[in-house]
């Protein structure tokens, strides 16, 4: 049952208040393992904006009460981002104090807790994961991996103590918001952007067309063509979470956090966007053996080139096409390469990676 709250009667009148490229919005959302929680705020305007006039926070478990925390007194430059991360930086923390990943988490083969056997994907490839002690404490190594680092991408840390302020302790069933001011107006007119639906408890998570989780164990990245926030999105008779505005990435995916491409930016490369219409992510980068790739559509073919334009690897998937795959690159020489993914309709997306 969806809960109707007073904000509802103002939805249709307030949505038009915010113009395109005229106000801050949430450009990325991270809901990962333990306390890996983050929000990226983007300035799509041509002028600096004082962040202290805004707060970020949540409407918990389908509720209508907003718990927010003020952003700092800093000017966010045009077309730049501010990354807010949950303040859990004690590397010895466990349980509710599990630390935000800092890039030094030990990365190795995943094993079965009972048998100790190495875990494999259905394809037979080895599964890798962050390592913990039997007591659930993080294991750390000396090797730094950027793709495991959320702490290092933060511009500010928030809410270290839950009982003091729990605005950043959002889970998959909490609507997360960017608000002008510290409290929500009775008419909802100062709710600038919402991920999820205010007043609606989706259970574990809001879901996509395929029934898959969107706001739990996921990273959401606003697509580059989105130029404004949602305004107050409130549950009425059906889900109104505009998930089509986002690229949806897997759990603990921190790539791209700290920068955002948007068509509001006059320097945004339209030609590149036309080529890379289908976003994808890959990790680890740099890599020594396996390159894991996840896209928002099924991948029909992968090609890898060196910087001289020579084709070094081709992998066709045919009827086995999936939006996730791993590419074995261990035989490539050390250096930088270009990976191109091909999708239905002759769409192609490319990125660079480093082979160690």
C-alpha positions as CSV (number, residue, x, y, z in Angstrom):
1,X,0.0,0.0,0.0
2,X,1.4,3.4,-1.0
3,X,1.2,6.1,1.6
4,X,-0.2,9.4,0.4
5,X,1.4,12.4,2.0
6,X,0.5,16.1,2.0
7,X,3.3,16.8,-0.6
8,X,1.2,15.0,-3.2
9,X,-1.2,17.8,-4.0
10,X,1.6,20.1,-5.0
11,X,3.5,17.7,-7.3
12,X,2.2,19.0,-10.6
13,X,2.5,22.6,-9.7
14,X,6.1,22.4,-8.3
15,X,7.7,20.3,-11.0
16,X,7.9,23.2,-13.4
17,X,9.8,25.4,-11.0
18,X,13.2,24.1,-11.9
19,X,14.5,24.8,-15.4
20,X,16.9,22.8,-17.4
21,X,20.6,23.6,-16.7
22,X,19.4,26.0,-14.0
23,X,19.8,24.1,-10.7
24,X,22.0,21.5,-8.9
25,X,21.0,17.8,-9.2
26,X,22.1,14.4,-8.0
27,X,24.4,13.0,-10.8
28,X,25.5,9.8,-9.1
29,X,24.2,7.5,-6.3
30,X,26.2,4.7,-4.5
31,X,24.6,2.1,-2.4
32,X,27.2,-0.6,-1.9
33,X,28.6,-3.0,0.7
34,X,28.4,-2.0,4.4
35,X,28.8,1.7,4.6
36,X,29.8,2.4,1.0
37,X,27.3,5.2,0.6
38,X,27.8,8.3,-1.6
39,X,26.0,11.0,-3.5
40,X,27.5,13.1,-6.3
41,X,26.0,16.6,-6.8
42,X,26.5,18.3,-10.2
43,X,26.3,22.0,-11.1
44,X,24.9,22.3,-14.6
45,X,24.8,26.1,-14.6
46,X,27.3,28.6,-15.9
47,X,27.9,30.2,-12.4
48,X,29.3,29.0,-9.1
49,X,26.7,27.9,-6.5
50,X,27.1,28.1,-2.7
51,X,26.4,24.6,-1.5
52,X,25.6,25.8,2.0
53,X,22.1,26.7,0.8
54,X,21.3,23.0,0.2
55,X,21.0,19.7,2.1
56,X,21.0,16.1,1.2
57,X,19.1,13.4,3.0
58,X,16.5,10.7,3.0
59,X,12.9,9.8,3.4
60,X,13.2,6.5,5.3
61,X,11.3,3.3,4.4
62,X,8.4,4.9,2.6
63,X,8.0,7.7,5.1
64,X,7.2,11.4,4.5
65,X,9.7,12.8,7.1
66,X,12.9,14.2,5.7
67,X,16.2,13.8,7.6
68,X,18.8,16.0,6.0
69,X,22.3,17.3,6.6
70,X,23.6,20.7,5.3
71,X,26.2,20.8,2.6
72,X,29.4,22.8,3.4
73,X,29.9,26.5,2.7
74,X,31.8,25.9,-0.5
75,X,31.2,27.3,-4.0
76,X,30.7,24.6,-6.6
77,X,32.1,25.7,-9.9
78,X,30.1,25.4,-13.1
79,X,30.0,21.9,-14.6
80,X,31.8,20.5,-11.6
81,X,30.7,17.9,-8.9
82,X,30.7,17.6,-5.2
83,X,30.9,14.0,-3.8
84,X,29.4,13.4,-0.3
85,X,30.5,10.1,1.3
86,X,29.3,8.5,4.6
87,X,31.9,9.2,7.2
88,X,33.2,5.8,8.1
89,X,37.0,5.9,7.8
90,X,38.2,3.8,10.7
91,X,40.0,0.9,9.0
92,X,39.4,-1.4,12.0
93,X,35.7,-0.8,12.0
94,X,33.3,-3.8,11.8
95,X,29.5,-4.3,11.9
96,X,27.7,-1.0,11.8
97,X,31.1,0.7,11.7
98,X,32.4,-1.2,8.6
99,X,34.8,1.3,6.8
100,X,34.2,2.9,3.5
101,X,36.6,1.3,1.0
102,X,39.8,3.2,0.6
103,X,41.5,1.3,-2.3
104,X,43.8,-0.8,-0.1
105,X,41.2,-3.6,0.5
106,X,42.8,-6.9,-0.3
107,X,41.5,-8.2,-3.6
108,X,41.9,-12.0,-4.3
109,X,40.0,-15.2,-5.3
110,X,36.6,-15.6,-3.7
111,X,36.3,-18.8,-1.7
112,X,33.5,-20.9,-0.3
113,X,33.1,-20.2,3.5
114,X,32.6,-23.9,4.2
115,X,34.8,-25.8,1.8
116,X,37.5,-23.2,1.0
117,X,37.1,-23.9,-2.7
118,X,37.7,-21.1,-5.2
119,X,34.4,-19.8,-6.5
120,X,33.8,-19.8,-10.3
121,X,31.3,-18.2,-12.6
122,X,29.1,-20.4,-14.7
123,X,31.6,-19.8,-17.5
124,X,34.4,-21.4,-15.4
125,X,36.2,-18.1,-14.8
126,X,37.4,-17.3,-11.3
127,X,35.4,-14.9,-9.1
128,X,37.5,-12.2,-7.4
129,X,36.4,-10.2,-4.3
130,X,37.5,-8.1,-1.4
131,X,38.9,-10.3,1.5
132,X,37.8,-10.3,5.1
133,X,38.7,-12.2,8.3
134,X,36.3,-14.8,9.8
135,X,35.2,-12.0,12.2
136,X,34.2,-9.8,9.2
137,X,37.1,-7.4,9.5
138,X,38.7,-5.9,6.3
139,X,42.0,-7.3,5.2
140,X,44.3,-4.7,3.7
141,X,47.3,-5.0,1.4
142,X,50.0,-2.6,0.2
143,X,48.6,-2.4,-3.4
144,X,46.3,0.5,-4.1
145,X,43.4,0.0,-6.6
146,X,41.6,3.1,-7.7
147,X,38.5,1.1,-8.5
148,X,38.2,0.0,-4.9
149,X,38.5,3.6,-3.5
150,X,35.4,5.5,-2.5
151,X,37.0,7.4,0.4
152,X,39.5,9.0,-1.9
153,X,36.8,10.3,-4.2
154,X,35.0,12.3,-1.5
155,X,34.9,16.0,-1.3
156,X,33.2,15.8,2.1
157,X,32.3,13.2,4.7
158,X,29.0,13.3,6.6
159,X,27.1,11.7,9.4
160,X,29.8,9.8,11.4
161,X,27.3,8.9,14.2
162,X,23.9,7.4,13.3
163,X,22.1,8.6,16.4
164,X,23.2,12.2,15.8
165,X,22.2,12.4,12.1
166,X,21.4,9.4,9.8
167,X,20.8,11.4,6.6
168,X,23.5,9.4,4.7
169,X,22.5,5.9,6.0
170,X,20.2,5.2,3.1
171,X,19.3,1.8,1.9
172,X,17.5,0.5,-1.2
173,X,14.0,1.4,0.1
174,X,14.8,5.0,1.2
175,X,14.0,7.9,-1.2
176,X,17.1,10.1,-1.3
177,X,16.8,13.8,-1.9
178,X,18.6,17.1,-2.7
179,X,16.7,19.9,-1.0
180,X,17.1,23.7,-1.0
181,X,17.4,24.4,2.7
182,X,17.6,22.0,5.6
183,X,13.9,21.2,5.9
184,X,11.2,20.4,3.3
185,X,8.6,23.1,2.7
186,X,4.9,22.1,3.2
187,X,4.3,22.3,-0.5
188,X,7.5,20.5,-1.5
189,X,8.6,23.4,-3.6
190,X,12.2,23.2,-2.4
191,X,12.7,19.5,-3.2
192,X,15.0,19.7,-6.1
193,X,15.8,16.1,-6.9
194,X,14.8,12.6,-5.7
195,X,16.1,9.1,-6.2
196,X,13.2,6.8,-5.4
197,X,9.6,7.9,-4.6
198,X,8.7,9.8,-1.5
199,X,6.0,8.1,0.6
200,X,6.4,4.8,-1.2
201,X,8.0,1.7,0.4
202,X,9.2,-0.5,-2.5
203,X,10.3,-3.4,-0.2
204,X,14.0,-4.2,-0.7
205,X,14.5,-1.7,-3.6
206,X,12.8,0.1,-6.5
207,X,13.0,-2.1,-9.5
208,X,13.4,-1.8,-13.3
209,X,11.4,-3.1,-16.1
210,X,13.0,-6.5,-15.7
211,X,12.3,-6.7,-12.0
212,X,16.0,-6.2,-11.0
213,X,17.0,-4.0,-8.1
214,X,17.8,-0.4,-8.9
215,X,18.5,1.3,-5.6
216,X,20.0,-1.6,-3.6
217,X,23.5,-2.9,-4.2
218,X,23.8,-0.5,-7.2
219,X,25.5,2.6,-8.5
220,X,23.2,4.9,-10.5
221,X,24.8,7.4,-12.9
222,X,22.6,10.2,-14.4
223,X,22.7,10.0,-18.2
224,X,24.4,12.9,-19.9
225,X,21.3,14.2,-21.6
226,X,19.5,14.8,-18.2
227,X,19.7,18.5,-17.4
228,X,17.7,18.9,-14.3
229,X,16.4,17.2,-11.2
230,X,13.0,15.6,-10.8
231,X,11.4,17.9,-8.3
232,X,9.3,16.2,-5.6
233,X,8.4,12.7,-6.8
234,X,5.7,11.3,-4.7
235,X,3.9,7.9,-4.7
236,X,0.4,8.0,-6.1
237,X,-0.9,4.9,-7.9
238,X,2.2,3.6,-9.5
239,X,6.0,3.7,-9.3
240,X,7.2,7.1,-10.7
241,X,10.9,6.6,-10.2
242,X,12.4,7.7,-13.5
243,X,15.1,5.0,-13.7
244,X,15.4,5.4,-17.4
245,X,17.4,8.6,-16.6
246,X,20.2,6.5,-15.2
247,X,23.0,4.2,-16.2
248,X,22.7,1.3,-13.7
249,X,26.0,-0.3,-12.5
250,X,26.7,-3.2,-10.1
251,X,27.5,-3.2,-6.4
252,X,30.6,-1.2,-5.3
253,X,31.2,0.4,-8.7
254,X,33.0,3.7,-8.1
255,X,34.2,4.5,-11.6
256,X,33.5,8.0,-12.8
257,X,32.6,9.4,-9.4
258,X,33.9,12.9,-9.1
259,X,33.3,13.9,-12.7
260,X,30.1,14.1,-14.7
261,X,29.4,14.6,-18.4
262,X,26.3,16.7,-19.2
263,X,24.9,18.4,-22.3
264,X,24.5,21.5,-20.2
265,X,28.2,22.0,-20.4
266,X,29.1,23.9,-23.7
267,X,32.4,21.9,-23.9
268,X,30.6,18.6,-23.7
269,X,31.7,16.5,-26.7
270,X,28.5,15.8,-28.6
271,X,30.3,13.8,-31.2
272,X,31.8,11.5,-28.5
273,X,28.3,11.1,-27.0
274,X,26.9,10.0,-30.3
275,X,29.6,7.3,-30.5
276,X,29.3,6.3,-26.9
277,X,25.5,6.3,-26.6
278,X,25.6,3.0,-24.6
279,X,27.5,3.5,-21.4
280,X,29.7,0.8,-19.9
281,X,32.1,0.3,-17.1
282,X,35.1,-1.9,-16.6
283,X,37.4,-3.0,-13.8
284,X,40.1,-3.4,-12.7
285,X,41.9,-0.7,-14.6
286,X,44.9,-1.1,-14.7
287,X,44.6,-4.9,-15.0
288,X,47.1,-7.7,-15.3
289,X,44.9,-10.5,-16.5
290,X,41.1,-10.1,-16.5
291,X,39.1,-7.1,-17.5
292,X,35.5,-7.2,-16.3
293,X,33.0,-5.3,-18.4
294,X,29.4,-4.3,-17.6
295,X,27.2,-2.3,-20.0
296,X,23.6,-1.1,-20.0
297,X,22.8,-3.3,-23.0
298,X,23.8,-6.8,-24.2
299,X,27.4,-6.9,-25.7
300,X,27.5,-8.6,-29.1
301,X,31.2,-8.2,-29.8
302,X,34.4,-6.9,-28.1
303,X,37.4,-5.6,-30.0
304,X,40.7,-4.5,-28.4
305,X,43.3,-2.3,-30.2
306,X,46.7,-1.0,-29.3
307,X,47.4,2.8,-29.7
308,X,48.7,2.2,-33.3
309,X,45.3,1.0,-34.3
310,X,46.2,-2.6,-34.6
311,X,43.5,-5.1,-33.6
312,X,44.8,-7.3,-30.8
313,X,41.7,-9.2,-29.8
314,X,38.2,-10.0,-31.0
315,X,35.5,-11.8,-29.1
316,X,32.0,-12.5,-30.5
317,X,29.2,-13.5,-28.3
318,X,26.3,-14.2,-30.7
319,X,23.4,-15.9,-29.0
320,X,25.3,-15.8,-25.7
321,X,25.3,-12.0,-25.6
322,X,25.0,-10.5,-22.1
323,X,25.5,-7.1,-20.6
324,X,28.4,-8.5,-18.5
325,X,31.5,-10.3,-19.5
326,X,35.2,-10.7,-18.6
327,X,38.0,-10.5,-21.2
328,X,41.3,-12.3,-20.7
329,X,44.1,-9.8,-21.5
330,X,47.0,-11.5,-19.8
331,X,48.8,-12.2,-23.0
332,X,48.8,-8.6,-24.1
333,X,52.0,-6.6,-23.7
334,X,52.2,-4.0,-21.0
335,X,50.7,-0.7,-22.2
336,X,47.6,1.3,-23.0
337,X,44.8,-0.2,-25.2
338,X,41.4,0.8,-26.5
339,X,38.4,-1.5,-25.9
340,X,35.4,-1.2,-28.2
341,X,32.0,-2.8,-27.4
342,X,29.5,-3.4,-30.1
343,X,25.7,-3.6,-29.5
344,X,22.5,-4.2,-31.4
345,X,21.8,-1.5,-34.0
346,X,25.5,-0.9,-34.8
347,X,26.0,1.1,-31.6
348,X,29.6,1.3,-30.5
349,X,31.2,2.5,-27.2
350,X,34.9,2.8,-26.5
351,X,37.2,3.4,-23.5
352,X,40.9,3.1,-22.7
353,X,42.5,0.7,-20.3
354,X,46.0,-0.1,-19.1
355,X,47.5,-3.6,-19.2
356,X,50.1,-3.9,-16.4
